[in-house]
Amino acid sequence: MKQIKILGPGCARCKQLADAAEEAARQLGLSYELEKVTELDRIMQYGVMMTPALVVDGQVKLYGRVPPVAEIKQVLSGQETRSTPSD
């Protein structure tokens, strides 16, 4: 089972990332558990300075942006992607 965490204060972009991550996991047919981490001290433990962030199985994969579902599917299926915000 994939452990997916969304790090962020609960803002609109955090919700968008959570929705996109759930959609990506559903499209891939994955068994997953999604947790929304909103406490600043827990977010800081991951070394994340920009939110929202996507953590998969304990590793920060994306932060500072809401990527498209297709990109999240790549991350969830084990393909690497950029983890920094795009400008």
N, C-alpha and C positions, 0 to 999 in steps of 0.2 A: 504494500500500500504506500502510495506517495504521500509524504507529509508536505503540505503546501501552507506557507504562512505569508500573510500580507502585512507588512510593517507600515504603520502610518497612524496619524491622529484621528482617523475616521472621516477625512475630508471627501469631497466628491470624487477626486482622482483615486483615492484609496478604494472607494466602492467600485469605480470603473475597473480597476485592476482586479479586484476580487471577482467581479462578474465575468471578466474576460478569462481569468484563470480557471474558473469553474466551467465555462463554456469550452475551453481548450481541453480540459480533462475529460469532459463528457464526450467531446468529438473523438478523442483518442480511445474512449472506452476504459479509462483508467479507474482503478479503485483508489480513492484519495480521501484525505482528511484535510479540511481547510480551517485554519485558525487565523483570526484577525488580531494582530498584536498592536495595541494602541498605547501601551504604557511606555513613556519615554525612556525609562531606565532599561527596559527589555530591548527596545529598538537599538539603543546605544551599545548593548552587548554584542550586536552584530556588526558594529563599526559603520553603520549606515548614517550618513549625514544628510541625505536627501531622500524624501519620501515621495510617492509610495515606493516600496521595495517588495520584490518577490523572492522568497526563500523556498528552495526545494530540497527536501531531505537534509536540512541543516546548513545549506550553502546559499549565500546570497547570489542570485543569478542576474537580477535586474534591479535598478534603482533610479529614482528621479524622473520616471516617465511611465506612461501607460502604452505599452507596445500593442500591436495588433494581435488578434487571437492566433493567427498563423505563426507568429514569432514565439508566442508562449507555447504553442504546440511543439515547436522545435526544442525549446528548453525542456519541457516535460518529457520528451522522448529521448533526451540525452544528448542532443546536438547542442554544441556551444553557440553562444551568441554574445554580442557586446553587452556589457553590464552598465555602461555609463549613459547618461542622458545624451540624446542627440540634439544638435542645434540646428 
